[in-house]
Amino acid sequence: GLVSKDTRTIPLRDLRSIRLHQPWPLSWLGVGTVIFSSDAAGDRDVVFERVGRVRRIIDRVRMCQHRPSLR
């Protein structure tokens, strides 16, 4: 925002669910709201509103979750 900034982070290893909200007119355009959640206590949701190519983003996050870590 203009006055304040709120930043939230969920490490990939803690990500438990990805929810997608797409009203029907926006689903035709591939636009939606993505909600990333963890099982951790407290307010840990990370929300991206009005995201384009939303299914592609969800697929990429899932792919990164299953990729072996580079240690």
Secondary structure, 3 states (H helix, E strand, C coil): CCCCCCCCCCCHHHEEEEEEECCHHHHCCCCEEEEEEECCCCCCCEEEEEECCHHHHHHHHHHHHHCCCCC
